[in-house]
Amino acid sequence: MRFYNLSPNRVKRVIRAPQRVEEGIVEDTVAAMQVGSSKRRQEIWVMYRPNRGKIRVITAWRYPGKSPERNPVPEEILEEVRGLL
């Protein structure tokens, strides 16, 4: 987070109100994205793992530009994660 100049509150905001949610590249993880700056055209990504009523953040990064859409997370899993927040 320090390398990409992301605060803990910004990471929480991405998790609570993502614009796009996909499956993470690591098993049993979720990746959430928000547009960071329209001027710079950046996306802020957070990869996390829901774990027994808690959410464990794995990593957070800025992506320059617009990333392609991949595997969306099924709606039933999204509802389960939203219940944890």
C-alpha positions as CSV (number, residue, x, y, z in Angstrom):
1,M,0.0,0.0,0.0
2,R,2.8,2.4,0.8
3,F,4.4,1.8,-2.6
4,Y,1.2,2.8,-4.4
5,N,0.4,5.6,-1.9
6,L,-2.9,4.0,-0.8
7,S,-4.3,4.6,2.6
8,P,-6.1,2.0,4.7
9,N,-9.3,4.0,4.4
10,R,-9.1,4.0,0.6
11,V,-8.6,0.2,0.6
12,K,-11.7,-0.2,2.8
13,R,-13.7,2.0,0.5
14,V,-12.8,-0.1,-2.5
15,I,-13.9,-3.3,-0.6
16,R,-17.2,-1.7,0.6
17,A,-18.2,-0.1,-2.7
18,P,-16.5,-1.7,-5.7
19,Q,-17.4,-0.8,-9.2
20,R,-16.3,-4.3,-10.5
21,V,-15.7,-7.5,-8.7
22,E,-13.9,-10.6,-10.1
23,E,-12.3,-13.8,-9.0
24,G,-8.8,-13.4,-7.7
25,I,-5.9,-15.1,-9.2
26,V,-5.2,-16.9,-5.9
27,E,-7.6,-19.7,-4.8
28,D,-10.6,-18.5,-2.7
29,T,-9.9,-14.8,-3.2
30,V,-11.9,-11.9,-4.6
31,A,-10.6,-8.9,-6.4
32,A,-12.5,-5.6,-6.2
33,M,-11.9,-2.5,-8.3
34,Q,-12.7,1.2,-8.2
35,V,-11.7,4.0,-10.6
36,G,-9.0,5.9,-8.8
37,S,-8.6,9.1,-10.8
38,S,-10.4,10.1,-14.0
39,K,-7.6,12.5,-14.8
40,R,-4.9,9.8,-14.7
41,R,-7.2,7.0,-15.8
42,Q,-6.2,4.6,-13.1
43,E,-7.9,1.8,-11.3
44,I,-7.4,0.8,-7.7
45,W,-7.5,-3.0,-7.1
46,V,-7.8,-4.9,-3.8
47,M,-7.5,-8.6,-3.5
48,Y,-8.9,-10.1,-0.4
49,R,-10.1,-13.4,1.2
50,P,-13.3,-13.7,3.2
51,N,-12.4,-15.7,6.2
52,R,-14.9,-16.8,9.0
53,G,-16.7,-13.4,9.3
54,K,-13.6,-11.3,8.6
55,I,-12.0,-10.1,5.5
56,R,-8.2,-10.5,5.1
57,V,-6.6,-8.1,2.6
58,I,-4.0,-9.9,0.5
59,T,-2.7,-7.0,-1.7
60,A,-3.7,-3.6,-3.1
61,W,-2.4,-1.9,-6.2
62,R,-3.0,0.8,-8.8
63,Y,-3.4,-0.3,-12.4
64,P,-2.5,2.3,-15.0
65,G,-5.3,2.5,-17.6
66,K,-8.4,0.3,-18.0
67,S,-8.1,-3.4,-17.4
68,P,-10.0,-6.0,-19.4
69,E,-13.0,-7.7,-17.7
70,R,-12.4,-11.4,-16.8
71,N,-14.3,-13.8,-14.6
72,P,-17.1,-12.1,-12.6
73,V,-17.9,-13.4,-9.2
74,P,-21.2,-15.2,-8.9
75,E,-24.0,-13.1,-7.3
76,E,-24.5,-15.6,-4.4
77,I,-20.9,-15.2,-3.3
78,L,-21.2,-11.4,-3.5
79,E,-24.2,-11.5,-1.2
80,E,-22.3,-13.6,1.3
81,V,-19.4,-11.1,1.3
82,R,-21.7,-8.2,1.6
83,G,-23.2,-9.9,4.7
84,L,-19.7,-9.8,6.3
85,L,-19.4,-6.1,5.9
